[in-house]
Amino acid sequence: MNGTQLFITVLYSAVTLIGIVGMLAVLRSTRRKGEALPESTLHKLHRGENWWALMALVILIVFFVGTFAGIPWLNRAQADTTANVRALQFAFIVQPAQIPAGTVDFKVKSDDVSHGFGLYAPDGKLVKQIQVLPGVTSTMTVDLDTPGTYKILCLEFCGYNHHNMVGQFEVTQ
């Protein structure tokens, strides 16, 4: 987990915790005595507040638990192989050029401008894509079980020869 991922995870958890504490603070602050309403009305309002506060708290906790597990960098599969890819106007350089079938980590870095890294299976279907920024190594983990020639197309306009920016590599058994 890199620094940005750690920061987002901590921030996500902190915002959820602040929401829970805020809900409890609102609930506690509405419990002050001494209002000028009749006792029966106050009792009815307090009972309604309890249910609404409890419902909001449960929804907040359910959303947190349900989405926390989906944070991509917490669930990354262990890769069998790592492929290093350089994106530059107007080519993709893949090392190694032959990759054994299995889970592959693509470490993609741009030398010049923003590029889109679109990975296409031998049948021409888009497998997965990521944005590649200059000077930043982007990682994409993919299960490549079908042997054949995979193509990489740039999905971000990067200059006059963008349409010819194609890379490829071979997946072997």
N, C-alpha and C positions, 0 to 999 in steps of 0.2 A: 504494500500500500504506500503510494507516494504522499508527499506533503499535501497536495491539493485534495486527494481522496480522503485523507485523514481529517483535514479541515472541514470538508463537506459533511462527513459522518458525524463529527463532533457538533457542528452547527445544527444539523438535523436533529440530533438528540437533545441539544440545549433548547431549541425552539419548542420541541414537544414538551419538555420538562417545564419550561416557562408557561406554556399553555395550561398544563395540569395545575401548576401552582396558582396561576391566575384564576382558573375556575374555582379552586378551593378558597381563594381569597374573596372572590365575589360572593360565594356561598356563605362564608363566615361573616362578611360585612353586612349581609342582609338579616342577620340574626340579632341586631340591636333592639333592645326593648325601649319602650317609652313612646311609641307612635300613638297618634290620637285616634286610630281606627278601633272599632269594636273588636273584642277578643275573638269572636267567631270568624270575623273577616280575616283577621291576622292569621288565625290558625289555618284557614283555607288557603291563604296566599303562601304560607310557609310550606304546607304540604305540596302545593303545585311547584314551588321553587325547588324543593328537594328532588322531585321527579325530573324536572327539566335539567337541573344541574347534573344529576346522576346520568341521565341520558347523554348529555353533551360530553361528559367525562368518559363514558364507555365508548362512544363513537370515536373520540380522540385517541384513546388507547388502542382500539381495534385498528384504526388507520395506521397508527405508528407501528404496531406489531406486524400488520399485513404488508406494509411497504418497506420496512427495514430489511426484511429478508430478501427483497428484490434489488438491493443496491448492487450493481454489477461487479464492483471490485471485491465484494465479499464472497461472491459465488463463482469466481473464475475457475474453470477446470485446469488441472495440471496439464501442461503441454508435453507432448512426446518429442516435439521438434520446434526449434525456433528458426524463423526465416527473417533475415534482415533485408529491408527493402529501402532503396533510395529513390525518392521521387524528384525529378528535375525536369525542367522544360526541355524536351518533350519526350521523356522516357521513364520507365520504371526498371530499376536494376534489382533483380531478386537473387539473393545468395542464401542457400544453394539453389541451383536451377532445377534440381530433382529432389523432391521431398517425399519421404515414405508416408503412406496413408496413416491417418490417425489425427490426433489433436495437435494443431499447429498454432504457435504464437507468432503473429506477424508484427515485427517491430519496424514501423514505417516512419521515415524522417524525410522532410523536404529540404532541399538545398537552396531553394530560391523563393518560390511563391506558394500560396495555398493551392492544394490539390485535393481532389476527391479520390479516394482509393476504393474502387468498386471491383469486387471479386466475383467473377462469373465462372460457373461450373462448365464442364465440357458440353453439356446440352444447351448452353447459352442462358441459363437462368441466373439471376443475381443471387449470390449466396449471402453476402454481407458487405457493408460499406462503412467507411469512417472518413472523417475530415482530417487532412494532414496539413499542419501549419509549419511554417519555416522555423527551424531550430528546435522543434519540439518532437520528441519521439512518442508516437501514438502506438498503442498496442491493441491488436485485435486477435481474439482467440476463436478459432474455427475448427470444427470437426470435418476433416476431408477424408471420407471413406471411399469415394468413387475414384478409381485410377483414371488418368487421362490428362489432357492439356487444359489448364485453367488459365483464363485471361484476366488481366487487370486493366480496367479502363479508368481514365480520369473523369470524374463526375463534377468537377469544378472548373469553369472556364479559366484557363491559365495563360492564354496568349494565342497568337495567330495560328499556331500549329497544334492546338489543343486536340482537334479531332483525330490526329495521328498518334496521340499519346497512348500507346498500348504496350503492356508487358505480358509475359507469360511464364509459366513454369509447369513442370511435369510432376504429377502425383503418381508414385509407383506403389506396387503391392508390398 
